[in-house]
Amino acid sequence: MKKYCQGCGVKIQTSDPKKRGFIRSEVYDKDPNDFYCERCFKLIHYNKREDIPFDEDEFENIIKKIATSKSLVVNVLDIFDLAGTFQENIRSYFPNNPLIIIGNKFDLFLNSVKVGKIENYLANFLEEKNISADGIMVLSSKKAIDLNRLYQLITKYQIGSKVYLFGTTNVGKSSIINGFMEIFQLPNKKLTTSTTIGTTLDFVEVSLPNGTTLFDTPGIPNINQATYYLNHKNAHALIPQKYIKPKVYQLHPGQTLFIGGFGYLQFVEGEKSSFVLNFPPALIIHRTKNENADSFFKTHQDDILKIPNSIERKRLGKMKKYDFLFDESKKDLCLSGLGFITLIGKGKVHYYGYDKIKVSYREAII
């Protein structure tokens, strides 16, 4: 008889529907070896969100359990939001564990982008951050050939039978394990995946044919990402499920681009330049003149720009101004949880955005 939800790993209970792990007793009694908790069932079948508070003590216990095992840790990043999902403390969390760092969601880039180039970029990024890893890889959890490559990398570096997938929310840890389950045709039900913060609530284990046990771990809530502050509908709309088609704008100084209602980029001086926007299609991009930007932003947040809504804007905090220079070497202006803008040309820009969203500036990834 199972006591844990096979979707999120939480211990089940039948007494309080307001607490985690609730399942109706008649549902559990019907088949006590094959079930999801009510929260996972609603997520899977109705895409209905039920938030569960993040418990710091539980997080510390998870870190301690993984660290003391000295088992292989697979740190999963969102390669499309590299700076936003990178864990600065990954080595202090697991100083004695073998470590693989992978950039998931490569499928969000166009087919013309070469995986080797992105892997080199990830390697250089980690070197700059003084993070040593036993293995580095960029992949898409949707591609069997990539998962087979990951499987080989895991078998190369694992110590013992246990392997832990670790990372922030919505980087695709559960999707990777579900992909392994399909490849190896395992009988288990799939792990619950969604845009909800904290979908996985406890360790969920899946055994592979070679004796390896993969553990999905609860995602770390990412307070630097825009989607952390959105309702379920808007967050779901802004987490892309397929490649993002870049939008190219040729701008002269004096023009502004709005990134939905999250902020706006003003081209203040320089020569005519290209701005390549890599954002999900649900995010409205609007162009106007610099002198009209402030009034447009205040007037049209709800009817034209749409996301975020008024409640979400309060969560996002105050507006902050950033200044950036760009020249012949392409630069990326990255907005965590949304996407990035590649600046090609020469000039100076201002970016105005909510202070709770991480803004980073880097050498262009593509």
Secondary structure, DSSP 8 states (H G I E B T S, - for coil): ---B-TTT--B-BSS-TTSTTB--HHHHHH-TTS---HHHHHHHHH---------HHHHHHHHHHHHHHT-EEEEEEEGGGHHHH--TTHHHHSTTS-EEEEEE-GGGS-TTS-HHHHHHHHHHHHHHTT---SEEEE--TT-HHHHHHHHHHHHHH--SSEEEEE-BTTSSHHHHHHHHHHHTT--S------SSTT---S-EEEE-TTS-EEEE---B--TTSGGGGS-HHHHHHHS-SS----EEEEE-TTEEEEETTSEEEEEEEES-EEEEEE--TTS-EEEEEHHHHHHHHHHSIIIII-SS-HHHHHHH--EEEEEEEE-SS-EEEEETTTEEEEEESSEEEEEEEETTS-EEEEE---
